[in-house]
Each structure stands twice: as structure tokens, then as C-alpha cells.
Amino acid sequence: MNHGGFFEVPSDLQNTWWGLVGWQCELALLPVLYGLILALPLGMLCARFRWIYPPVLGVATVFYAIPSLAFFVFLIDYYGESDITVEIPLTVYSLVVLIPAIVDGMRSVSEDTRAAATAMGFGTLRRYLQVELPIAVPAVIAGLRVATVSSVSLVSVGMLIGNEGALGNLLSDALSYHRPLLAWDAVLSIAVIGVVLDALLVLARRLLTPWARKATAK
């Protein structure tokens, strides 16, 4: 083990600081991606058939209410101390944010717009993908921002169950080796990752909604 500077991690981790950062991003972003893939069709169904929205959101909220540590411990029996044990709960947690965001975005589309698309021969799926979803981008991105920042922070909780939780390993080693600097490294790095990813999503929203910039300029 070395006792170097702020960005030098203990040799027992067999990784560099940049390696831990990349690993943290991977563990955090994959669940958000999986959640988005699940939330897009669910959000479309909830917006189209309003009666299923309350039960779907209710089920997602129940899972969201389960403490992450308890969720991780439950899944250890099935998947061991693997990345999957961490990714499944984070994917489920993202749904409670992404589904309402998609539904709100869908509801922001005017009936005139839907009628115009239908008159042009757009089917339900094509209208959703090419008309409704692009208009809903601001709401969807807002949900992604919350889900992403939450996922980045929760990844490190996996360290408490023995899973190698990327930057969370530094928190564990800070206690083991009595090196508070490692804890500061982990906390500040996680915060910076969250800020950077949030800024990238804001940029993505601006790029995907050029009409919004034009409206603001006027």
C-alpha cells in the first residue's frame, strides 16, 4: 500500500483513481440506462391508458421505499457480491423518477399535435417515437438528471455489503488504514461526477430541443 497524494489510491485496490472513477460511472449509468429502456414503454402505456398509471407508479414507489442496503442484502443470496446485486436496485429506483417524467412529458403534447400526426398517417408507435417523445424531451431529461445523480451516490453503498463499489472502496480503506484523505477523495470525486453528468444532461437537452433555445431568444 502506498501513502501518496490525494489521487493515489491504496495498492490493494489494484486500480488507479481514474479506473475507480470509470467504474463508478459504469455502475451508476448502466442502471439508469436499463431504467430508461423499461420506463419508455411503461410511460407510453401509462399516458395512453390512464387507469394503469396509479398502480404502476404505486408498485415502483413501494420498491423505492425499500432501503438500498436491505435491497442489496436480499439480492446477495441470488447474485452474490457482484455488480448485478447493485445494478438491479438502482434500476428499480430509477423507475419511480423516470416513469412520471415520461408521463408528464407525454401529457404536455397538445391534442392538436397528436391529431395532426394521426392525420399524416402516423401510427401509435411512430407518433410516440417521432412526435410525442421529442416534445417530451425536457421532462424526460429532468427525470434522467435526478435518477443519474441519485444512482451515482448510491453505488458506493454497495461497499457496505462487500461488493467492490468503485469509489466506495476508498471509504472502506479510509477506515481500515486510518486515512481520512481517502474518504475526502471518495466524497469529492462522487460529487464532481454527479455535477459533470448533470451538466452533460443539460447540454444534451439543449442540443435535442433547439426550438426551445429559439423561443427563449425571442
Secondary structure, DSSP 4 states (H G I P E B T S, - for coil): -----TTPPPGGG-S-HHHHHHHHHHHHHHHHHHHHHHHHHHHHHHHHSGGGHHHHHHHHHHHHTS-HHHHHHHHHHHH-SSHHHHHHHHHHHHHHHHHHHHHHHHHTS-HHHHHHHHHTT--HHHHIIIIIHHHTHHHHHHHHHHHHHHHHHHGGGGGGGT---TTHHHHHHHHHTT-HHHHHHHHHHHHHHHHHHHHHHHHHHHHH-HHHHHHHH-
